[in-house]
């Protein structure tokens, strides 16, 4: 049977076919849909963890217990999970363990474009890199087998183009006869005290040598000789672009990008006249081929930045680009925007009005940076809003200190923000934190989290009480506000900014995209009364997609506001900005 | 079956249902026996930003994204995004555009103007252009929400794929209660 699957759907299918029993992850584009699809296979216990470190440790536990375990995350998530990952390399596994790192060259939805192939080399573990959805499924199965065969975690690296592209996949039946999970004591392997770790490290080095030798005969590393004047070593989606743009070139396609098949590379280099490496981001393969003493061209032709495309590859090889038809410049851009009725919008409007210096975080609310809200001054990584606010506040005089406000979502707060808040309370830093609690992990597509009261598998769960949690780490001043009530929210934020102590304001309105019954309810739409509207544009300052400026017919600068009744959710925020009473709820 | 790969680009605004339309297309091509690849970016772009979905089919497809300047058909769900994406199309390519304007933020705020001559500007560069009012035709078919299916119907006339595969794909991808109206909408689109 065949189906069209995305890379992420195919990885989920591969885990199922491999007899995987546990899957754990924190959502992150472009990895999120893997676990969302794993839940279709009820044999697998799938769950969202509060962060990637926890997710990997859950998978490690399942592996130690003897089950095959999958852990998935976006590239920057591996930074969070790096601590257990490096020691997991030493302990190895019981049941097979596969860690998916979904990288994001071009930063379609990320704050950096780090090349996580470097982690495989750094942590001394094998890494497979599929080039389409069929390989996503097949390599996931193979990764579990290699993991057990070589007593190692295996990384499976995708990129956005692999995770989110769809292609045809031949499905297979799941494996049977895997050993049942059980408790087995083996402290010398699993207790990484110095004495044991010193014995495991040589094992790791020897394992990588064995893998490197085996790599030259693995069928996933494949030489295809065509025209031998050009030979290209490549992997992943780059392989597809090479086949598209340089169909006559000979290729060495690497299914395993670490460790490299050195014998196979030597053999290929001898078969071709000029050798190239075509890879996105870092010269990861190229540097190692050069270290083998083989002349090769790579990054002198290809960029270190961004993703590869067929057009960019064509330019690199000095092939004439296909004729494209340019369009006149000056088209208005179309950046992403917060949804109509988003409970974050009013908060950012007020932060701008209050001249706050806003340390931001990762989520939909990062869009508060864009005009007309213009209310974010820093954004580094998950959880950093609170700790950077804490650091900035330490170096400023009191009148500037008061302006520092951290904003963070519920899911990001539970991810790593809680540690930062502990620091702020412990060290008594007088900054203000706003937790934008919309009851969901919104940006990645509405995933549940420990504060939402539901699990990935659909079970009810006790929701974390954010107020009590803040109190428990030592914050004395915690208050909850309705962010759709601008006056109350403004008062709360202004008072807490003025307070010379650490404090937290929690907003309590849900994401408008939540479909679960009884969480978000759409209200009656609002309308502008044309006769009353003075055209002052006050309502446009919140940047709501439902509100449009309609110029007057006479070509003058006059005009009126208009609210699209199909888009308006009835949040009421724009009505509060209209001092003329021109915006009214429709009955 | 020709060896040539056909390149289709679906462009519009996040939230317009472009991903579902590209799923129906891909399913149709697979059912008709072709190799298919499709690619688009999820994430930030879903929050009302520009969306481009690439669908390619043929005997064997390598790249999941359409090489720049090699698009055969630009399938536009919104006018400004259709115009913005013209450089993806090959010379002499076909434009099939929905006559719908969705104002981007700067236009909503009165800081920029939505150009009113886009259909003419597109036609000037790509004479093989069809403009249709998907929303209006969908209402005629019975449900405004079937606008994308009208557009798919219009596209189907320009591709050499048997009718049965289109209907099979619709049956698989569209919820049963919406199937009849979607079939009507599809046939409506075929009139163009």
Interface residues (C-beta under 8 A of the other chain):
Chain A: X2 X4 X29 X30 X108 X109 X132 X160 X161 X164 X165 X166 X167 X168 X237 X240 X241 X243 X244 X245 X309 X310 X311 X314 X321 X322 X323 X324 X325 X326 X327 X328 X331 X332 X333 X334 X335 X336 X337 X338 X339 X364 X367 X370 X371 X372 X443 X444 X445 X537 X540 X543 X545 X547 X548 X549 X551 X559
Chain B: X13 X14 X23 X26 X27 X30 X35 X36 X37 X38 X39 X40 X41 X42 X43 X44 X45 X46 X47 X48 X49 X50 X61 X62 X63 X64 X65 X67 X68 X69 X70 X80 X81 X83 X84 X86 X87 X88 X89 X90 X91 X103 X104 X105 X106 X107 X108 X109 X110 X112 X114 X115 X121 X125 X126
